[in-house]
Amino acid sequence: MIYRKKYIDRLLAFRDNKIIKIITGLRRTGKSTLLEIYRDYLISQGVDNNAVIHINFELYEYNDIKTDEDLYNLIKSKLVANKKNYILLDEVQEIEHWEKAINGLSVELDVDIYLTGSNAYLLSSELSTYLSGRYVEIKMLPLSFKEYFTFHKDSGLSKDDLFSQFMKYGGMPQLTTLPIESSVINSFLEGIYNTVILKDVISRNKIKDVDLLKRIFRFLCSNIGSIVSANSISKFISKASKLDKDIRPATISNYLTMLEDAYIIYKADRYDVKGKELLKSLEKYYVVDLGIRNNILGYTDTDYGHMLENIVYFELLRRGYQVHIGKYDNLEIDFVAVDQEGNRYYQVAETILGELTRDREFKSLEIVKDNYEKTILTMDKIFPSNKEGIKIKNIIEFLLEEQVV
């Protein structure tokens, strides 16, 4: 099991607090393993083994737990009297109206509750109504390159070789237990894709046009880092399918939301830096794991720049930022990363050694006249001198740098 310190630390920060901890993310990103590690940690700290109630609702033995009443009675039957009990529930969304049971347990008893789920239904408005500000979401992503590098650093491969491997196969945690063979890894990634698409999207939403869903996802995989809209996706797929009339953009929008809810794609809205407002159209989408994307399309390096952009987007999310794509007049800024301290601006380029490319990347940042940090991230190892206070960093070194908490 990979010990993912960042996520353990987040859980510990809210330990013994009435706030319910909800761990969300794509299937197979390590949510179940995180709960196992946390369970073992609690027991190692002296918590009674019986007072840690750990249940995975994907296991057949809990197949008869269907309703909130079933869930409530099951937990009550396992509680240890006169002690604080820790409730760790995996894939709790499998239980109908589970939030009613969780709310009752939280209000009535001395318990510390941790939940995982692979669909955004966990954070629906209905849930918010029941738990009313008494929960915190911990968003779990596949391995960062730093985690991947730490696991493989004794492999004898260089940082560059490991990064190439990471770009090709992605960072799903279970890959660390498999041989680095394309046929093995692709079979594993295809299984994840089929599970997510079939179980978390098609079954949950009762989708009839499965082919359209897969075409939309394939389009997004082909266009990571490109500005798209429901209308442009509709026109492209309708033309490619030789349909008599375009698919309704509203239908495309619904399917995009379903894919987002399964955590397989993430949307970056456009932010008008000059007007200081979010725009309501022409966003970008990123695929949560490049391995899944490359398994769908086949791996080539012809889209290297956009794949780098995909990696940087999720790295900024891991570092706690809200991440938008930026617009200033007619210029585009790859990322505006926002936190309580303000904005940070990032341009991502495979290389800036060419004069035209360098001028273009600098220009998008130079035009922003505020005093927030501006950085160009590149695969170059030799940089031109900094200009106008704009930093230049090698992407691999950026991904491996220590973070100040």
C-alpha positions in Angstrom: 0.0 0.0 0.0 1.2 3.5 -0.9 1.2 5.8 2.1 -0.2 9.1 0.8 0.8 11.5 3.6 -1.0 14.5 2.2 -4.4 12.8 2.5 -3.7 11.2 5.9 -2.7 14.6 7.2 -6.0 16.0 6.0 -7.9 13.3 7.8 -5.9 13.9 11.0 -6.5 17.6 10.9 -10.2 16.9 11.3 -9.9 13.9 13.7 -12.3 13.8 16.6 -14.4 16.6 15.1 -18.1 16.5 14.4 -17.3 17.5 10.8 -18.0 14.5 8.5 -15.0 13.7 6.3 -16.0 12.9 2.7 -13.3 11.5 0.4 -14.2 11.8 -3.2 -12.6 10.9 -6.5 -12.4 8.5 -9.4 -12.6 4.8 -8.8 -9.3 3.1 -8.0 -7.5 6.3 -7.0 -6.8 4.8 -3.5 -9.8 5.9 -1.4 -10.3 2.4 0.1 -6.6 2.0 0.8 -6.6 5.4 2.5 -9.3 4.3 4.9 -7.4 1.0 5.5 -4.3 2.9 6.4 -6.2 5.4 8.6 -7.9 2.5 10.4 -4.6 0.9 11.1 -3.2 4.2 12.3 -6.1 4.7 14.7 -5.6 1.2 16.2 -1.8 1.9 16.5 -2.7 5.0 18.5 -4.6 2.9 21.1 -8.1 3.0 19.7 -10.1 -0.2 20.5 -10.1 -2.3 17.3 -13.8 -2.9 17.8 -14.5 0.8 18.0 -13.2 1.3 14.4 -16.2 0.3 12.3 -14.9 -0.1 8.7 -17.3 -1.2 6.0 -16.9 -1.4 2.3 -20.4 -1.5 0.6 -19.0 -3.0 -2.6 -18.4 -6.3 -0.7 -21.1 -8.9 -1.2 -21.6 -9.5 2.5 -23.3 -6.1 2.7 -25.5 -6.7 -0.3 -28.6 -6.8 1.8 -28.0 -3.3 3.2 -30.2 -1.3 0.9 -31.7 1.7 2.8 -30.9 4.3 5.3 -32.7 2.3 8.0 -30.6 -0.8 7.2 -27.4 1.3 7.4 -28.4 3.0 10.7 -29.3 -0.3 12.3 -26.1 -2.0 11.1 -23.9 0.7 12.5 -25.8 0.9 15.8 -25.3 -2.9 16.2 -21.5 -2.5 15.9 -21.0 0.4 18.3 -18.8 -0.1 21.4 -20.6 1.4 24.4 -19.0 4.2 26.5 -16.2 4.8 23.9 -15.8 7.1 20.9 -16.4 5.1 17.8 -14.8 5.8 14.4 -17.1 5.0 11.4 -15.3 4.4 8.1 -17.7 3.7 5.2 -16.5 2.9 1.7 -18.7 3.7 -1.4 -21.6 4.7 0.8 -23.5 6.0 -2.1 -24.6 2.4 -2.8 -27.1 2.8 0.0 -30.4 4.6 -0.8 -30.8 7.8 1.3 -27.6 7.0 3.2 -27.3 10.7 4.2 -30.3 10.4 6.6 -28.6 7.6 8.5 -25.3 9.5 8.6 -27.0 12.6 9.9 -28.8 10.7 12.6 -25.6 9.0 13.8 -23.6 12.2 13.8 -26.2 14.1 15.8 -27.1 11.4 18.3 -23.8 9.7 19.1 -20.2 10.2 20.0 -18.8 9.2 16.6 -16.2 10.4 14.1 -17.3 9.7 10.6 -15.3 9.2 7.4 -17.0 8.4 4.0 -15.8 7.7 0.5 -17.6 7.8 -2.8 -17.0 7.7 -6.5 -19.8 10.0 -7.7 -20.5 13.6 -7.1 -24.0 12.7 -5.8 -22.2 12.6 -2.5 -22.1 16.4 -2.6 -25.6 17.0 -4.1 -27.8 19.7 -2.8 -29.9 17.1 -1.0 -26.8 16.0 1.0 -26.0 19.6 1.8 -29.5 20.1 3.1 -29.1 17.1 5.5 -25.5 17.8 6.6 -25.8 21.6 6.4 -22.2 22.8 6.5 -21.0 19.9 8.8 -18.9 18.1 6.3 -15.6 18.7 4.5 -14.7 17.3 1.1 -11.2 15.8 0.6 -10.7 15.4 -3.1 -8.5 12.4 -4.0 -6.6 12.3 -7.3 -4.3 9.7 -8.9 -0.6 9.8 -7.8 1.2 13.1 -8.4 4.5 12.8 -10.2 6.2 13.4 -6.9 4.5 10.4 -5.4 5.2 8.3 -8.5 8.9 9.4 -8.4 9.2 8.6 -4.7 7.8 5.1 -5.2 10.1 4.4 -8.2 13.2 6.4 -7.2 15.2 3.2 -6.5 14.3 1.7 -9.9 17.6 2.9 -11.5 15.7 5.1 -14.0 16.4 8.8 -14.3 13.9 11.5 -13.4 13.4 12.1 -17.1 12.7 8.4 -17.9 10.3 8.2 -14.9 8.5 11.3 -16.1 8.1 9.8 -19.6 6.7 6.7 -18.0 4.3 8.8 -15.9 3.1 10.7 -19.0 2.5 7.5 -20.9 0.9 5.3 -18.2 -0.5 7.9 -15.7 -0.6 7.6 -12.0 -3.3 5.2 -10.9 -1.9 3.8 -7.6 -2.4 0.1 -8.5 0.0 0.5 -11.4 2.8 0.4 -8.9 2.0 -3.3 -8.3 2.1 -4.2 -12.0 5.0 -4.9 -14.3 5.8 -2.0 -16.6 4.5 -3.7 -19.8 2.1 -2.0 -22.1 -0.2 -4.9 -22.6 -0.6 -5.4 -18.9 -1.1 -1.8 -18.0 -3.5 -1.1 -20.9 -5.7 -4.0 -19.8 -5.8 -2.6 -16.3 -6.6 0.9 -17.5 -9.2 -0.3 -19.9 -10.9 -2.1 -16.9 -11.0 1.2 -14.9 -12.4 3.1 -17.9 -15.1 0.5 -18.5 -16.0 0.4 -14.8 -16.3 4.1 -14.5 -18.2 4.5 -17.8 -20.5 1.6 -17.3 -21.2 1.7 -13.5 -20.8 5.4 -12.5 -22.1 7.0 -15.7 -24.3 4.7 -17.8 -26.0 2.7 -15.0 -26.4 5.6 -12.6 -27.9 7.9 -15.2 -29.7 5.2 -17.2 -28.1 6.3 -20.4 -29.5 4.8 -23.6 -27.1 6.3 -26.1 -23.9 4.7 -24.9 -22.1 5.3 -28.2 -22.6 9.1 -27.9 -21.2 9.1 -24.4 -18.1 7.3 -25.5 -17.7 9.6 -28.5 -17.9 12.7 -26.2 -15.3 11.3 -23.9 -13.0 10.4 -26.8 -13.4 13.9 -28.2 -12.4 15.4 -24.8 -9.4 13.1 -24.7 -8.3 14.3 -28.1 -8.8 18.0 -27.1 -7.4 18.4 -23.6 -6.2 21.9 -23.2 -8.3 23.2 -26.1 -11.2 25.6 -25.6 -14.5 23.8 -26.3 -18.2 24.2 -25.8 -21.2 22.0 -25.9 -22.1 23.5 -29.3 -18.6 22.9 -30.8 -18.7 19.3 -29.5 -22.2 18.8 -31.0 -21.1 20.1 -34.4 -18.0 17.9 -34.5 -19.7 14.7 -33.5 -22.7 15.3 -35.7 -20.5 15.9 -38.7 -18.2 12.9 -38.0 -21.2 10.7 -37.6 -22.8 12.1 -40.8 -26.1 12.9 -39.0 -28.9 14.7 -40.7 -29.1 17.3 -37.9 -26.8 18.3 -35.1 -27.1 16.7 -31.6 -28.7 19.1 -29.2 -26.1 21.0 -27.2 -28.2 20.5 -24.1 -27.7 16.8 -24.6 -24.0 17.2 -24.8 -24.0 19.4 -21.7 -25.9 16.7 -19.7 -23.4 14.1 -20.8 -20.5 16.3 -19.8 -22.0 16.8 -16.4 -22.3 13.1 -16.0 -18.6 12.5 -16.8 -17.6 15.3 -14.4 -19.7 13.7 -11.7 -17.8 10.5 -12.1 -14.5 12.4 -11.6 -13.1 11.3 -14.9 -13.0 14.8 -16.4 -12.5 18.1 -14.8 -13.7 21.5 -16.2 -11.6 24.7 -16.0 -13.7 27.8 -16.5 -12.4 30.9 -18.2 -11.5 33.8 -16.0 -11.4 37.4 -17.4 -8.3 38.7 -15.6 -8.9 42.3 -16.7 -12.6 42.2 -15.8 -12.0 40.0 -12.7 -15.0 37.7 -13.4 -15.6 34.1 -14.5 -17.0 33.7 -18.0 -19.9 31.4 -18.7 -18.7 29.8 -21.9 -15.7 28.3 -23.8 -14.1 26.2 -21.1 -11.4 23.6 -21.2 -11.6 20.0 -20.0 -8.8 17.8 -18.6 -8.7 14.1 -18.1 -8.0 13.0 -14.6 -5.4 10.5 -15.6 -3.3 10.5 -18.8 -2.9 6.8 -18.7 -6.7 6.4 -19.2 -6.6 9.0 -22.0 -3.7 7.3 -23.8 -5.3 4.0 -23.5 -8.3 5.4 -25.4 -6.4 7.2 -28.1 -3.1 5.3 -28.3 0.0 7.0 -27.0 1.9 9.4 -29.2 4.0 12.5 -28.5 2.2 14.7 -31.1 0.1 16.4 -28.4 3.0 16.7 -25.9 2.3 20.3 -25.0 -1.3 19.7 -24.1 -0.4 16.6 -22.1 2.0 18.7 -20.1 -0.8 21.2 -19.5 -3.0 18.4 -18.3 -0.3 17.4 -15.7 0.2 20.9 -14.5 -3.6 21.5 -14.1 -4.0 18.6 -11.7 -0.8 19.5 -9.8 -2.2 22.9 -9.1 -5.5 21.3 -7.9 -3.4 19.1 -5.6 -1.7 22.2 -4.2 -5.1 23.5 -3.1 -5.8 26.1 -5.8 -9.0 26.8 -7.7 -7.7 26.6 -11.2 -9.1 28.6 -14.2 -7.9 29.3 -17.7 -7.2 33.0 -18.1 -8.2 35.6 -20.6 -6.8 39.1 -20.9 -8.2 41.0 -23.9 -7.3 38.7 -26.8 -4.5 36.8 -25.0 -4.8 33.5 -23.2 -3.1 32.6 -19.9 -2.9 28.9 -19.5 -3.8 28.9 -15.8 -4.9 31.3 -13.1 -4.4 29.6 -9.8 -6.5 31.2 -7.0 -6.2 30.8 -3.2 -6.8 33.0 -0.2 -3.5 34.9 -0.9 -4.6 35.9 -4.4 -3.7 34.8 -7.9 -0.8 33.0 -9.5 -0.4 32.9 -13.3 1.2 30.0 -15.2 2.1 29.4 -18.9 3.0 25.9 -19.9 5.2 25.3 -22.9 7.3 22.3 -24.1 10.1 24.7 -24.9 10.6 28.5 -25.0 14.0 28.3 -26.7 12.6 29.6 -30.0 12.2 33.3 -30.1 8.6 33.4 -31.4 7.4 30.9 -28.8 9.3 32.7 -26.0 7.9 36.1 -27.0 4.3 34.7 -27.1 4.6 33.0 -23.7 6.1 36.1 -22.0 3.6 38.4 -23.7 0.6 36.6 -22.1 2.1 37.2 -18.6 3.6 40.7 -19.2 0.2 42.1 -20.0 -1.0 41.4 -16.5 0.1 44.3 -14.4 -0.7 43.2 -10.9 2.0 42.0 -8.5 1.1 38.4 -8.2 3.6 35.6 -9.1 3.9 34.7 -12.8 5.7 31.6 -14.0 6.5 29.9 -17.2 6.8 26.1 -16.9 8.8 24.3 -19.6 10.7 21.1 -20.3 13.8 23.2 -21.1 16.8 22.7 -18.8 18.6 25.8 -20.0 16.6 29.0 -19.7 16.8 32.5 -21.2 17.1 35.2 -18.5 14.0 36.1 -16.5 12.1 39.0 -17.8 9.8 41.5 -16.0 9.9 39.4 -12.9 8.5 36.4 -14.6 10.0 33.1 -13.3 11.0 30.2 -15.5 11.0 26.7 -14.1 11.6 23.2 -15.5 8.3 21.3 -15.2 9.9 18.2 -13.7 11.6 20.2 -11.0 8.4 22.1 -10.4 6.5 18.9 -9.9 9.1 17.6 -7.4 9.6 20.7 -5.4 8.8 20.8 -1.7 5.6 22.4 -0.7 5.2 24.9 2.1 2.2 24.0 4.2 
